[in-house]
Structure formats: C-alpha cells, structure tokens
Amino acid sequence: MKTLFIILSCFISSFCLSQQKEEFRLVKNYYNQHRSMLSKEFKKKFDAESNTTKKTEIKGDFLFFMKKMDSIENTALIGALLRVRNLEDLQTLKKVKENVSEKSLNPQKAADYPGGLNSLRQEVVDLLYVDGVYSKEKTIKTDVAFIVEKDGSISNVHAQGDNFTFNRQAEIALYSLAEKFSPATFNGDPTSYRFKLPLTLTMDEK
C-alpha cells in the first residue's frame, strides 16, 4: 500500500506566466469518456451472465482494463506536461525580466484554494497517480512550487526531489486541479503568488 502524507506551506514570488491547464482537462475528459463506455459494456455483460464463476472473471477483466486505462492516460498526461512546460519556457524567454514588486513581496491577502488547504491537500492526494511512481526507497520526498496567477489559475509547476517519477506525478496532479484559487491581493488588486508544496510519499509494499 502506498500512503501519501502532505505538508503545505507557502511563499511568495513575483513570477507570472499563464497556465495551460486545458491540455490536462482534454486528456482527462477523453479517457473518462472511454472509462464510461467500458463500464457500461462490462455491466451489460456482467448482468447478462448467470454463472457465478464467469461473473467473477468478468469483474477481473473489468479491473484489468481499468488499470490499463489508468496507465495509458498517465502516458498522455506526461505528454501534456511536456507540451505545457515547453510553452511556459517559451513565454519565459519572451518575458522581460522584472524587479520583484512590493505587492508581490507583501500581499495583504494570500492566495487560497476553494475549501482551504485541506481541500487542496485532499485533491492532490486523489489526483496523484502512485502507480506511476517507481522507487526502491520506502520514503521519497519532493517540493512542488507553483505560481497562482492574478486570475487564480496556476502556472510554472516545478517539483524538486530525488525521485524523478514522483516529481513528474506531483506536477501532473497540480496542473490537474479542478478549481481555480482565489488570487492574492495587494490594496484590493490581484497579484501573483507562489505556493510551495512539500510532499512525502511512503511506500509500504505488502
């Protein structure tokens, strides 16, 4: 069993690049539609079968196909991550270097996720594809930094840790968040804000 423990903390930055979250939404919608179709077909087959042994076999086949679907979707999400990273890197190259502003250093209201940090923590846990994390170590860690933009979207998600696969899955999970943040503000005006999200994954194989 793999257990994810998350500690949240935040710090501020003046960086501001647009989020390409649509890439991840399209991938997830596509594979969710296929899951729905597969579920309906397996349910028809399961309901029509009267033999208990064959019902068990159908259920096993269904679980196998769903697990394969998760793996295929993860490959597509990795592709989306690479495309988004390239777009953000290009935007960074085009952007004129700016000095850190006073409002970015000292916002009067920090950015906040709907439902608070506990909701953010739970959604990251739910979105993390732990089967895509490979490690010989029992405990692995990463620090995920991301920008909350003025419109509440996120960008520049970068995870830094010793395990590349954990870093990658953490980045995908953050880009896949369903909701926008309430942006940070200074004198009533929205401003960019940086969160730092330390993650620790404890892997207990049984």
C-alpha positions, 0 to 999 in steps of 0.5 A, spaced: 500 500 500 502 506 498 500 512 503 501 519 501 502 524 507 502 532 505 505 538 508 503 545 505 506 551 506 507 557 502 511 563 499 511 568 495 514 570 488 513 575 483 513 570 477 507 570 472 506 566 466 499 563 464 497 556 465 495 551 460 491 547 464 486 545 458 491 540 455 490 536 462 482 537 462 482 534 454 486 528 456 482 527 462 475 528 459 477 523 453 479 517 457 473 518 462 469 518 456 472 511 454 472 509 462 464 510 461 463 506 455 467 500 458 463 500 464 457 500 461 459 494 456 462 490 462 455 491 466 451 489 460 455 483 460 456 482 467 448 482 468 447 478 462 451 472 465 448 467 470 454 463 472 457 465 478 464 463 476 464 467 469 461 473 473 467 473 477 472 473 471 468 478 468 469 483 474 477 481 473 477 483 466 473 489 468 479 491 473 484 489 468 482 494 463 481 499 468 488 499 470 490 499 463 486 505 462 489 508 468 496 507 465 495 509 458 492 516 460 498 517 465 502 516 458 498 522 455 498 526 461 506 526 461 505 528 454 501 534 456 506 536 461 511 536 456 507 540 451 505 545 457 512 546 460 515 547 453 510 553 452 511 556 459 519 556 457 517 559 451 513 565 454 519 565 459 524 567 454 519 572 451 518 575 458 522 581 460 525 580 466 522 584 472 524 587 479 520 583 484 514 588 486 512 590 493 505 587 492 508 581 490 513 581 496 507 583 501 500 581 499 495 583 504 491 577 502 494 570 500 492 566 495 487 560 497 484 554 494 476 553 494 475 549 501 482 551 504 488 547 504 485 541 506 481 541 500 487 542 496 491 537 500 485 532 499 485 533 491 492 532 490 492 526 494 486 523 489 489 526 483 496 523 484 497 517 480 502 512 485 502 507 480 506 511 476 511 512 481 517 507 481 522 507 487 526 502 491 526 507 497 520 506 502 520 514 503 521 519 497 520 526 498 519 532 493 517 540 493 512 542 488 512 550 487 507 553 483 505 560 481 497 562 482 496 567 477 492 574 478 486 570 475 487 564 480 489 559 475 496 556 476 502 556 472 510 554 472 509 547 476 516 545 478 517 539 483 524 538 486 526 531 489 530 525 488 525 521 485 524 523 478 517 519 477 514 522 483 516 529 481 513 528 474 506 525 478 506 531 483 506 536 477 501 532 473 496 532 479 497 540 480 496 542 473 490 537 474 486 541 479 479 542 478 478 549 481 481 555 480 484 559 487 482 565 489 488 570 487 492 574 492 491 581 493 495 587 494 490 594 496 484 590 493 488 588 486 490 581 484 497 579 484 501 573 483 503 568 488 507 562 489 505 556 493 510 551 495 508 544 496 512 539 500 510 532 499 512 525 502 510 519 499 511 512 503 511 506 500 509 500 504 509 494 499 505 488 502 
